[in-house]
Amino acid sequence: MNAPTDLAHLLPNVEQREVPEAFLAALQARFGQQCSTALAVREQHGRDESAFVSVPPPAAVVFAQSTRDVADAVALCAQHKVPVIPFGVGSSLEGHLLAVQGGISIDVSRMSQVLSINAEDLTVTVQPGVTRKAVNEAVKSEGLFFPIDPGADASIGGMTATRASGTNAVRYGTMRENVLALEVVNARGEVIRTGTRAKKSSAGYDLTRLMVGSEGTLGVITEVTLKLYPLPEAISAAVCSFPTIEAAVRTVIQVIQLGVPIARCELIDANTVRMVNAHSKLGLREEHMLLMEFHGSPASVKEQAETVQEIASEFGGNAFEWAVTPEERTRLWTARHNAYFAAIQTKPGCRAVSTDTCVPISRLADCLLDSVAEADASGLPYFLVGHVGDGNFHFGYLIDPDNAEERRVAEELNVKLVTRALKLEGTCTGEHGVGLHKMGFLLDEAGAGAVDMMRTLKRALDPDNILNPGKIFDTPAALRATP
Ligand SMILES: Cc1cc2nc3c(=O)[nH]c(=O)nc-3n(C[C@H](O)[C@H](O)[C@H](O)COP(=O)(O)OP(=O)(O)OC[C@H]3O[C@@H](n4cnc5c(N)ncnc54)[C@H](O)[C@@H]3O)c2cc1C
C-alpha cells in the first residue's frame, strides 16, 4: 500500500474551483456582518479534528441565523456554481469540512433554538446548531433525555449529517433510529420537508434516511425532529478491570448474546486508562477496563448488573466499582468522552489518525485482538477506546502531522484493520462517516455498483456538484483495503 504523506496523496488531480468576485460581492451585500472573509475565521472553518494537512480555506464564511439565510446563501452558490460546505461545530474526524474544491462555508451554529418540545409524544424539534448537551438541558425538566452522545458536544445538524452515535447506541440506536423528520435546503436553495412527527410512515421514498449520513452532500439541514426517552427510573454505572483485552471482549460478546439490555458498554485499554487518569485526575485502576451503565427499574438494573458481574467473573474480571451518585457518573462519562483529548495531550503537537471499524458482535475478538498486536508492534503511541457493545472501536494513532513515516505507519495499520473488518463482514466506519479519508474503503465495502448508485443520486439532486463536493465517493481514492 502507498500510504499518503499528506493530503495531496488522497486527492490527486483535484482542483479548486473559481469563486467569482461578483459572487462574493453579492454574498456580502446580502449578509453584511454575517459574512466573514477574515483569514482566521476561514481557516477555522476549513479544517476538522482529523490529522489532515489543510487545503486552502473556504473563500468566505456565512453565519446563518435562519432557514431563509441558508436558502439565500445556497441559492447564490447555485447561481454562480460555487461549492458550499455546511459547518456545525467542526468536530468531525475524516476531513469532512475541508474545502477541497474551494467555495464557501455556511456555519449554522447561530441557528441554536429549541423550537418545540412535545413531551407527550417524546419528540423535540430543534435548529441544526443546537448541540447534544443543549438538547438535554432543554428537555431534562420534562423528565426526558436524548441519548446520542458523540465525545464532542457536536451539533444536531452535524450529527444528523454524519449519522453519529456514541456510548448509548447499544441500547438506544444511532441518529438513523432517532431522527423523525427534517427541514432541508436543497441544492437549488429551496426548502423541503422530510418525514413527520408520527412514529412511523410508509409515505414514499424515505428521504429522511437518505439525508441522515449524507455529510452535507445532498442538502443543508435547517431543522431536525428527534425522538426523546423518559429518564430511567434507576441508573447505575460500574467499571470492571480485566487481566487481558481478550477477557474484556469475551465478556462483552456474551453480555450482548444473552440479550442483557445494557445501556452503555465501553472498552478502554490500560494505556488509555493511564492517559484518562492523568487528564481527568481520576484514580481508575490502570488495567484494561469495561465502563458500563444499566438503565431501568431498580429491580431490572439490579438483575442486569448481577448477570454482567457473573459473566465478567467467569473471564477473570475484578470486582465491580460502582459510580453511584449522578456526580460520580457524570465524572466517569466525562472522562471517557475526554479520552481523545487526554491522549492528544500526551504527545505535544500530535494529531490522531482515528479508526472506526465496526463488526458483528461475534467477530469482535477476531477483529480487535490482531489489530492490538499490530499496533503494539508498530511502535506508534496510540489510544484504544470502543463502543464494544456495538462491535465498534477506535484506535487513535498519535502522529506528528509533519512526519511522513509516522503517517505512513498509521495509515498502514488503518488499512490492515479495515481489511480485517471487511473480511469479517463489518464496516470501515461505524459512526464517523466517510469524508475524504474513507472514500477508497467505501468502494471496497459497498462495491462499485452501490457507489455508482450513490453517485447517480447525488448527480440527480445536485447536478452542478456544489454541496460539499469531493467527499464520500467523488475523488479518486488512495487508501484501499487489500483483497
Ligand atoms: C473527541 C471526539 C469524540 C468523538 N466521538 C464520537 C462518537 O463517539 N461518535 C460519533 O459518531 N462521532 C464522534 N466524533 C465525531 C464527531 O463529533 C461527529 O462526527 C459529529 O457528528 C460531528 O458533528 P459537528 O457538529 O461537529 O459537525 P461538523 O464537523 O461541523 O460537520 C460534519 C459533517 O456534517 C456536515 N454538516 C454539518 N452541519 C450540517 C447541516 N446543518 N446540514 C448538512 N450537513 C451538515 C458537514 O458538512 C460535514 O460534512 C468525535 C469527535 C471528537 C473530536
PDBQT file of the ligand as one rigid body, heavy atoms in Angstrom, charges set to zero:
ROOT
HETATM    1  C1  LIG A 501     -13.274  13.826  20.946  1.00  0.00    +0.000 C 
HETATM    2  C2  LIG A 501     -14.208  13.373  19.880  1.00  0.00    +0.000 A 
HETATM    3  C3  LIG A 501     -15.013  12.278  20.127  1.00  0.00    +0.000 A 
HETATM    4  C4  LIG A 501     -15.919  11.843  19.165  1.00  0.00    +0.000 A 
HETATM    5  N1  LIG A 501     -16.720  10.787  19.451  1.00  0.00    +0.000 NA
HETATM    6  C5  LIG A 501     -17.650  10.394  18.567  1.00  0.00    +0.000 A 
HETATM    7  C6  LIG A 501     -18.539   9.341  18.870  1.00  0.00    +0.000 A 
HETATM    8  O1  LIG A 501     -18.468   8.740  19.931  1.00  0.00    +0.000 OA
HETATM    9  N2  LIG A 501     -19.472   9.018  17.964  1.00  0.00    +0.000 N 
HETATM   10  C7  LIG A 501     -19.579   9.683  16.766  1.00  0.00    +0.000 A 
HETATM   11  O2  LIG A 501     -20.467   9.362  15.985  1.00  0.00    +0.000 OA
HETATM   12  N3  LIG A 501     -18.728  10.676  16.432  1.00  0.00    +0.000 NA
HETATM   13  C8  LIG A 501     -17.776  11.049  17.302  1.00  0.00    +0.000 A 
HETATM   14  N4  LIG A 501     -16.933  12.076  16.988  1.00  0.00    +0.000 N 
HETATM   15  C9  LIG A 501     -17.011  12.723  15.661  1.00  0.00    +0.000 C 
HETATM   16  C10 LIG A 501     -17.925  13.971  15.587  1.00  0.00    +0.000 C 
HETATM   17  O3  LIG A 501     -18.171  14.521  16.856  1.00  0.00    +0.000 OA
HETATM   18  C11 LIG A 501     -19.225  13.606  14.898  1.00  0.00    +0.000 C 
HETATM   19  O4  LIG A 501     -18.952  13.238  13.564  1.00  0.00    +0.000 OA
HETATM   20  C12 LIG A 501     -20.278  14.728  14.892  1.00  0.00    +0.000 C 
HETATM   21  O5  LIG A 501     -21.480  14.173  14.461  1.00  0.00    +0.000 OA
HETATM   22  C13 LIG A 501     -19.922  15.918  14.017  1.00  0.00    +0.000 C 
HETATM   23  O6  LIG A 501     -20.792  16.976  14.338  1.00  0.00    +0.000 OA
HETATM   24  P1  LIG A 501     -20.349  18.502  14.109  1.00  0.00    +0.000 P 
HETATM   25  O7  LIG A 501     -21.415  19.389  14.587  1.00  0.00    +0.000 OA
HETATM   26  O8  LIG A 501     -19.002  18.722  14.689  1.00  0.00    +0.000 OA
HETATM   27  O9  LIG A 501     -20.269  18.521  12.531  1.00  0.00    +0.000 OA
HETATM   28  P2  LIG A 501     -19.128  19.144  11.567  1.00  0.00    +0.000 P 
HETATM   29  O10 LIG A 501     -17.808  18.562  11.897  1.00  0.00    +0.000 OA
HETATM   30  O11 LIG A 501     -19.246  20.624  11.637  1.00  0.00    +0.000 OA
HETATM   31  O12 LIG A 501     -19.641  18.606  10.187  1.00  0.00    +0.000 OA
HETATM   32  C14 LIG A 501     -19.606  17.238   9.905  1.00  0.00    +0.000 C 
HETATM   33  C15 LIG A 501     -20.218  16.949   8.542  1.00  0.00    +0.000 C 
HETATM   34  O13 LIG A 501     -21.596  17.245   8.578  1.00  0.00    +0.000 OA
HETATM   35  C16 LIG A 501     -21.937  18.250   7.635  1.00  0.00    +0.000 C 
HETATM   36  N5  LIG A 501     -22.903  19.136   8.279  1.00  0.00    +0.000 N 
HETATM   37  C17 LIG A 501     -22.764  19.820   9.440  1.00  0.00    +0.000 A 
HETATM   38  N6  LIG A 501     -23.888  20.503   9.710  1.00  0.00    +0.000 NA
HETATM   39  C18 LIG A 501     -24.760  20.247   8.691  1.00  0.00    +0.000 A 
HETATM   40  C19 LIG A 501     -26.073  20.675   8.381  1.00  0.00    +0.000 A 
HETATM   41  N7  LIG A 501     -26.759  21.501   9.170  1.00  0.00    +0.000 N 
HETATM   42  N8  LIG A 501     -26.648  20.211   7.239  1.00  0.00    +0.000 NA
HETATM   43  C20 LIG A 501     -25.997  19.360   6.417  1.00  0.00    +0.000 A 
HETATM   44  N9  LIG A 501     -24.739  18.943   6.663  1.00  0.00    +0.000 NA
HETATM   45  C21 LIG A 501     -24.134  19.386   7.785  1.00  0.00    +0.000 A 
HETATM   46  C22 LIG A 501     -20.630  18.933   7.299  1.00  0.00    +0.000 C 
HETATM   47  O14 LIG A 501     -20.643  19.497   6.006  1.00  0.00    +0.000 OA
HETATM   48  C23 LIG A 501     -19.648  17.791   7.415  1.00  0.00    +0.000 C 
HETATM   49  O15 LIG A 501     -19.652  17.040   6.241  1.00  0.00    +0.000 OA
HETATM   50  C24 LIG A 501     -15.996  12.523  17.923  1.00  0.00    +0.000 A 
HETATM   51  C25 LIG A 501     -15.172  13.622  17.663  1.00  0.00    +0.000 A 
HETATM   52  C26 LIG A 501     -14.277  14.049  18.629  1.00  0.00    +0.000 A 
HETATM   53  C27 LIG A 501     -13.411  15.234  18.334  1.00  0.00    +0.000 C 
ENDROOT
TORSDOF 0
